[in-house]
Amino acid sequence: MRAKRTEGTASTRATKASVEPLRTGYGLVVDGHIKASFKARDTALEAGKKLKGRFPHLQVKIYDAETKLSEDVEIAGP
């Protein structure tokens, strides 16, 4: 007797990115995915530095939605 396979098993993950792309402000980009958005660059940069300090192996960037440019977040060496 064969077991039935059903679609939509419990292992299926329902993850979604933001529905609307970032158009204003600054995005905190972690390993290529926007994880948070901020109105001010300084706030985004502070959050990025805290995250990079806790997890230095992550690739963290700040994305400026108006200019469509991103900058790497680096922490000062020991």
C-alpha positions as CSV (number, residue, x, y, z in Angstrom):
1,M,0.0,0.0,0.0
2,R,1.3,3.4,-1.0
3,A,1.1,6.5,1.2
4,K,-0.7,9.4,-0.2
5,R,1.2,12.6,-0.8
6,T,-0.6,15.8,-0.2
7,E,0.4,19.2,-1.5
8,G,1.0,22.0,1.0
9,T,2.7,19.9,3.7
10,A,3.8,21.3,7.0
11,S,7.4,21.7,5.6
12,T,6.2,24.3,3.1
13,R,7.2,27.7,4.4
14,A,5.1,30.8,3.8
15,T,7.7,33.6,3.6
16,K,7.0,36.8,1.8
17,A,9.1,39.9,1.1
18,S,7.6,43.3,1.4
19,V,4.9,43.8,-1.2
20,E,5.9,47.3,-2.1
21,P,9.5,48.1,-3.0
22,L,11.3,50.7,-0.9
23,R,10.8,54.1,-2.5
24,T,11.8,56.5,0.2
25,G,14.1,56.4,3.1
26,Y,16.8,54.0,3.8
27,G,16.8,50.2,3.9
28,L,18.9,47.9,6.1
29,V,20.1,45.2,3.7
30,V,21.3,41.9,5.2
31,D,22.8,39.3,2.9
32,G,21.0,40.9,0.0
33,H,17.5,41.2,1.6
34,I,15.9,44.4,3.0
35,K,15.2,43.6,6.6
36,A,14.1,47.0,7.9
37,S,13.5,50.5,6.7
38,F,14.3,53.9,8.3
39,K,13.5,57.5,7.6
40,A,17.0,58.8,8.5
41,R,20.3,57.5,7.3
42,D,21.9,57.9,10.7
43,T,19.4,55.6,12.3
44,A,19.8,53.0,9.6
45,L,23.6,53.2,9.9
46,E,23.4,52.8,13.7
47,A,21.2,49.7,13.4
48,G,23.5,48.3,10.7
49,K,26.6,48.8,12.9
50,K,25.0,47.1,15.9
51,L,24.0,44.1,13.8
52,K,27.4,43.9,12.1
53,G,29.0,44.1,15.6
54,R,27.0,41.1,16.8
55,F,27.3,39.1,13.6
56,P,30.5,40.2,11.8
57,H,30.1,37.4,9.1
58,L,26.9,39.0,7.7
59,Q,27.0,41.3,4.7
60,V,25.3,44.5,5.9
61,K,24.5,47.5,3.7
62,I,22.5,50.6,3.9
63,Y,20.3,51.3,0.8
64,D,19.2,54.8,-0.1
65,A,15.9,54.5,-1.9
66,E,16.0,57.9,-3.6
67,T,19.5,57.6,-5.1
68,K,19.2,53.8,-5.5
69,L,22.7,53.4,-4.1
70,S,24.0,51.3,-1.2
71,E,27.0,51.5,1.0
72,D,28.7,48.7,3.0
73,V,28.5,48.9,6.8
74,E,31.9,48.3,8.4
75,I,32.8,48.3,12.1
76,A,36.1,49.6,13.5
77,G,38.7,46.9,14.1
78,P,39.8,45.9,17.6
